[in-house]
Amino acid sequence: MQPWQGKDADFESAQEALAAQFLTDGLPVIPPTVDRVAAMLAANHYAADEEISMLPPGFESATAGDIAICAVMAGCKPEYLPVLIAAVDALSDMSFNLVGVGTTTGSAAPIYIVNGPIAEKLGINGKNNALGAGHRANATIGRAMTLILQNIGGAKPGEVDMATLGQPAKYACCFAENVAESPWEPLHVERGFAPDASVVTAVGISGTGEVNDSDSQEAVGLAQTFAQSMLMAGISGGAGLLGGGEPLCLFPPEWAAMFHRDGFTKQQAKQVIWEQAVLPVKKLAPAQRKHRMAAAIDPTAKVIRVAEKADDLMIVVAGGVGRKAAYLPTWGGTTKAISREIRVRK
């Protein structure tokens, strides 16, 4: 990619030219002028030609300069660039399977969870409306990653990205864990990073479903509600699983507090949900039953689970006041969540 050669006064012509080259996401972008891109790189001590990774699905070289161009277009502040660098590295891990996520006819999309000191420093929201609008860091980091996947990775809608319907997360989805109101260890610590490390975790999801239980007064009731909400027979899955991979469970602070009050560790919360999140095979349509069970780990099984084992579930505390949780099923392909430390150059 090359910076926009025009001037700030050429805003409208930049929109037309960049859209004509299929470099935008359909929304107006900030023209990535030479000066803007250079300033972002200089602020983070990167050279434009420094290669970060080979980015699927096109396996094109993702340089710091390419990433900075997309960051400028999305409206990122210069200090957001290290998050993007780390997220690009995460997506490039073959275990994430960006080839599948970026090309499927399904609604798969990468989302990004930020932990550690950088989340607060950059103002990445993990509280009220964590998955929604209102915070520049959330919106522009998520948007920049979509532009990176499209413009560097080559996953252009209708050409390589063949999603039948897509989903809003294909525009942008980046948020922080609400560590301040969580009774449990943060996601990044659970995944092996130091408590004071800044980390981004990329997850390939197939959608988002709200789980509402404002009535249960015990954790076991919340667990039952959440488990039953995960049992969607049409969710694309592999090896006989409903969602496979590492399903993401977003608990609001009030839910997490109730589990903690009732003596549940995070691992115990995962276990009680996993044990109940089973769908009888007979509930599947005949043709789907035949297909699913032919690929199952145990073709004689009478039930289908949401994940192979309880620890595959990911529980992240996010959101604000209220008892609304969310289930983000893993895309049915062989995708695994990947975490990378965010390193800020001095």
Residue, then its C-alpha position, 0 to 999 in steps of 0.5 A: m500500500q502507498p500513502w495518499q498523495g493528495k492534500d487534506a483539502d482533497f478530502e472528497s476526492a480521496q474518498e472517491a479514489l480510495a473507494a474506487q480501489f476497494l480500500t475502504d469499508g464503505l464509510p468515509v475514511i481519513p485520507p492517509t497522507v504521507d505526513r499522517v502515516a509518517a507521523m504515526l510511524a515516527a511516534n512508535h519508532y517503526a520504519a515503513d518497510e519493517e515487516i510484521s508478518m505474512l498475513p493470511p488469507g493472501f499471505e501478503s507481507a504486512t509492514a508497519g507502513d501498511i498497518a499505519i496506513c490502515a490505522v490512519m484511514a480508520g481514525c486511530k491515534p498514533e498510540y493505538l499502533p502497538v495494539l494493531i501490530a500485536a493483533v496482526d501478529a496474532l491473526s498470522d498465527m496459523s492456529f487462528n486459521l485466518v484463511g478460513v475465517g477470512t474466506t468462509t461463506g459463514s459469518a466469521a469475524p475476528i474480535y479483539i480483547v485488550n487486557g493490561p495497563i494499555a487498555e486504561k491508558l488508551g481508553i479502551n472501554g470494557k464497561n457499559n456498552a463495551l461492544g457498542a459505540g461511543h469510544r474512539a479506541n474501541a471503534t477505530i482499533g476494531r475498524a483498522m483491523t478490518l481494513i488491515l484484513q481487507n487491504i493487506g490480507g486480501a479478504k475483500p468482500g465478495e471476492v475473497d471474503m465470501a460471507t453469505l450475510g456477514q455480521p456487525a463485527k466485520y466492521a469493528c469489535c474491540f473491547a477491554e476486559n472489565v478487570a476492575e469489577s471482576p473477582w477472577e484473574p484476567l484473561h491474559v493472566e489465565r492465558g499465561f501472561a504476567p499481570d502487568a503485561s498488556v495483551v491483545t487476544a484475537v477470537g474468531i466468532s460467528g456471532t453474538g447473542e444476548v443472554n438475559d437472566s435477571d431473575s435467578q438469585e443463585a449462580v447455578g441458575l445463571a449457569q443453567t440459563f447460559a448453558q441452555s442459551m448456547l444450544m443452537a443447532g444451526i450454529s456451524g460446528g466441526a467434529g460434532l460440536l455446536g460451536g467448537g473451538e473456544p466459545l466466548c462467554l461474556f459475564p457482566p460484573e453482576w453475574a461474576a459477583m454472584f458466581h464468586r459469592d456462591g464460591f465458584t472459581k472461573q474454572q468451576a463456572k466453566q465446568v457447570i456451564w459445560e456440563q449442562a450445555v448439551l444438545p440431544v443428537k435427536k434434536l438435529a434435522p436428519a440430514q444434519r444429524k448424519h453429517r454432524m455425527a459422521a464427523a464427530i469424535d464419538p459417532t455413537a454419542k447421544v449428545i452434542r457439546v458446545a466444546e470438547k472440554a470445559d476449559d475450552l470455554m473462555i469467560v471474560v467479565a465485561g459490561g456495566v450495570g445490569r444482568k445481561a450476558a452474551y454468548l459469542p460462539t466460536w466460528g465452526g472452523t478450526t480456529k483457536a484464540i491467539s494472544r500476543e503481548i503488546r510492546v510499546r517501543k520507546 
